[in-house]
Amino acid sequence: MLRRAACVTLRGVRIFVYVLRDPRNGEPFYVGQGVGRRIEKHSLAARRQPSARHSSLVRKRIVEIGRDPTVEYVARGLSPEKADALERELIAEYGRADLKFGPLLNRTEGGRFAGRRWTARERAKVSRSLRGREFSAEHRANLSAAQKGRRYPPEARENMSKAHLGKKYGRRSPEWRANIAAGIKAWHERRRIKKGVEA
């Protein structure tokens, strides 16, 4: 039986850890952490793109259920470290479906920096879906507007700076430069053909 963790507030950080449950039977199917309107984004994405080809497993489950999942807030006001620890604990306790040890759709052990290595088949599938993809002028304008005036907080800038310390960006190999040149040339060729079609 899960016990609710005590809520704490450290340095103004307000992170919550939650469990999404199937309202039909109460079974948990996802454990996550977030801030702000994180919970709403799950259901919002499912309503906006219910049949997207590369929908996440969570979105597909919400579409399958047909209504918003039941949300259990296990803890609120946690520090990042405590949120990571609690998320890992819950995932380990409930078990992951991809490991055939539980109902959760999580694909990692939890935590902000947990990563999953994609298989060659998955990478190829994503590559095919993105090949030849073109954004509309309106979409590009929206992306540009979203980035204008954006400033990273001091902590984020410091972390990015540390990540680049000691890295040497020397002269690239001829093969690397040839690949970049070919990619740029192909991009301009597609743009030229597209403009010719629209003219």
LOKE-808655 format. One line per 2 residues: their letters; for each residue x negated, y, z of C-alpha. Coordinates in Angstrom, 3 decimals, always signed. Example, Ala and Ser with C-alpha at 12.3 -4.5 7.8 and 13.67 -1.06 7.14 Angstrom:
# LOKE-808655
as	-12.300:-4.500:+7.800  -13.670:-1.060:+7.140
//
This chain:
# LOKE-808655
ml	+0.000:+0.000:+0.000  -1.420:+3.384:-0.990
rr	-1.857:+6.035:+1.639  -1.521:+9.687:+0.722
aa	-4.870:+11.457:+1.030  -5.122:+14.545:+3.174
cv	-5.015:+17.792:+1.185  -8.000:+20.121:+1.463
tl	-8.970:+23.424:-0.098  -12.614:+24.110:-0.903
rg	-13.866:+27.367:-2.445  -10.461:+28.077:-3.933
vr	-10.506:+24.950:-6.152  -7.019:+23.472:-6.470
if	-7.142:+20.046:-8.142  -4.449:+17.420:-7.779
vy	-4.524:+13.683:-8.366  -1.361:+12.049:-9.670
vl	+0.170:+8.785:-10.787  +2.636:+8.499:-13.683
rd	+5.263:+5.815:-13.180  +7.874:+4.237:-15.428
pr	+11.206:+5.575:-14.091  +12.911:+2.347:-15.106
ng	+11.001:+0.118:-12.690  +8.561:+2.360:-10.790
ep	+5.506:+0.651:-12.283  +2.418:+2.922:-12.478
fy	+0.931:+3.309:-15.960  -1.538:+6.183:-15.643
vg	-3.691:+7.839:-12.981  -5.103:+11.294:-13.604
qg	-6.247:+14.574:-12.132  -5.681:+18.139:-13.216
vg	-4.778:+21.716:-12.463  -1.952:+24.046:-13.461
rr	+0.532:+22.522:-15.911  -1.407:+19.342:-16.614
ie	+1.568:+17.104:-15.829  +3.893:+18.944:-18.217
kh	+1.456:+18.494:-21.105  +1.965:+14.723:-21.141
sl	+5.690:+14.982:-21.808  +5.332:+18.055:-24.019
aa	+2.901:+16.237:-26.323  +5.246:+13.257:-26.514
rr	+8.177:+15.481:-27.543  +6.182:+17.459:-30.102
qp	+4.491:+14.511:-31.828  +6.434:+11.374:-30.972
sa	+5.175:+9.491:-34.037  +1.628:+10.856:-34.389
rh	-0.703:+8.244:-35.884  -3.394:+8.702:-33.275
ss	-1.189:+9.357:-30.267  -2.708:+8.518:-26.940
lv	-1.506:+5.417:-25.155  +0.111:+7.597:-22.490
rk	+2.060:+9.589:-25.072  +3.227:+6.400:-26.758
ri	+4.411:+4.988:-23.440  +6.416:+8.141:-22.660
ve	+8.034:+7.957:-26.105  +8.830:+4.292:-25.491
ig	+10.429:+5.090:-22.118  +12.587:+7.785:-23.706
rd	+12.418:+10.262:-20.832  +9.921:+11.995:-18.579
pt	+7.902:+9.703:-16.318  +8.168:+9.803:-12.548
ve	+5.238:+11.764:-11.109  +3.663:+10.901:-7.766
yv	+1.308:+13.570:-6.451  -1.126:+11.578:-4.354
ar	-3.120:+14.625:-3.195  -3.354:+18.343:-3.900
gl	-5.968:+21.013:-3.280  -8.933:+18.648:-3.671
sp	-12.487:+19.582:-4.524  -13.771:+18.155:-7.848
ek	-15.858:+15.559:-6.028  -12.958:+14.369:-3.852
ad	-10.615:+14.305:-6.858  -13.085:+12.132:-8.785
al	-13.458:+9.730:-5.862  -9.705:+9.416:-5.305
er	-8.995:+8.923:-9.009  -11.554:+6.107:-9.191
el	-10.116:+4.513:-6.057  -6.576:+4.516:-7.436
ia	-7.605:+3.143:-10.826  -9.580:+0.366:-9.168
ey	-6.652:-0.456:-6.862  -3.942:-0.580:-9.553
gr	-6.133:-2.082:-12.280  -6.520:-1.319:-15.992
ad	-4.571:-2.990:-18.783  -7.522:-2.887:-21.211
lk	-9.466:-5.067:-18.763  -6.423:-7.354:-18.371
fg	-6.351:-6.514:-14.680  -3.378:-4.287:-14.005
pl	-0.806:-1.997:-15.670  -2.779:+1.252:-16.094
ln	-3.423:+2.684:-19.541  -6.603:+4.432:-18.343
rt	-9.597:+3.464:-20.470  -12.335:+4.486:-18.001
eg	-13.053:+3.985:-14.325  -12.056:+7.597:-13.629
gr	-13.808:+10.838:-12.789  -14.380:+13.958:-14.879
fa	-17.506:+12.651:-16.581  -16.389:+9.097:-17.184
gr	-16.830:+8.161:-20.809  -15.835:+5.252:-22.989
rw	-17.900:+4.073:-25.936  -15.863:+3.838:-29.119
ta	-16.115:+0.687:-31.164  -17.266:+0.835:-34.774
re	-13.714:+0.036:-35.882  -12.289:+2.952:-33.848
ra	-14.879:+5.393:-35.191  -14.161:+4.307:-38.757
kv	-10.408:+4.725:-38.233  -10.793:+8.277:-36.905
sr	-13.233:+9.125:-39.694  -10.735:+8.030:-42.361
sl	-7.950:+10.065:-40.790  -10.045:+13.262:-40.751
rg	-11.523:+12.911:-44.236  -10.409:+15.719:-46.512
re	-8.448:+17.403:-43.738  -7.648:+21.065:-44.404
fs	-6.145:+23.547:-41.951  -3.551:+26.053:-43.136
ae	-4.370:+29.771:-43.113  -1.903:+30.259:-40.252
hr	-3.514:+27.494:-38.200  -7.005:+28.924:-38.753
an	-5.765:+32.365:-37.712  -4.296:+30.904:-34.519
ls	-7.562:+29.132:-33.713  -9.505:+32.343:-34.290
aa	-7.153:+34.395:-32.123  -7.415:+31.868:-29.296
qk	-11.206:+32.212:-29.223  -11.385:+36.020:-29.346
gr	-12.499:+37.552:-26.085  -13.095:+34.141:-24.546
ry	-15.775:+34.151:-21.863  -17.064:+31.147:-19.982
pp	-17.276:+31.514:-16.184  -20.782:+31.955:-14.696
ea	-20.845:+28.371:-13.406  -20.085:+26.971:-16.871
re	-22.750:+29.158:-18.509  -25.294:+28.028:-15.920
nm	-24.472:+24.361:-16.560  -24.829:+24.809:-20.326
sk	-28.161:+26.539:-19.809  -29.441:+23.691:-17.620
ah	-28.312:+21.133:-20.200  -30.585:+22.727:-22.816
lg	-33.635:+23.160:-20.593  -36.625:+21.189:-21.830
kk	-35.064:+20.350:-25.180  -37.257:+20.902:-28.201
yg	-35.632:+21.850:-31.469  -38.469:+21.241:-33.864
rr	-38.518:+20.921:-37.622  -35.831:+18.571:-38.894
sp	-36.601:+15.644:-41.169  -36.167:+16.020:-44.960
ew	-33.380:+13.425:-44.853  -31.500:+15.402:-42.189
ra	-31.825:+18.650:-44.177  -30.690:+16.883:-47.358
ni	-27.582:+15.529:-45.609  -26.673:+18.972:-44.261
aa	-27.192:+20.563:-47.680  -25.046:+17.904:-49.353
gi	-22.280:+18.416:-46.823  -22.258:+22.190:-47.319
ka	-22.285:+21.785:-51.092  -19.354:+19.342:-50.954
wh	-17.408:+21.728:-48.712  -17.869:+24.619:-51.140
er	-16.882:+22.373:-54.040  -13.631:+21.401:-52.291
rr	-12.911:+25.066:-51.589  -13.556:+25.956:-55.239
ik	-11.234:+23.199:-56.488  -8.519:+24.162:-54.008
kg	-8.658:+27.823:-55.041  -8.443:+26.770:-58.681
ve	-5.341:+24.695:-57.966  -3.655:+27.516:-56.004
a	-4.460:+30.157:-58.649
//
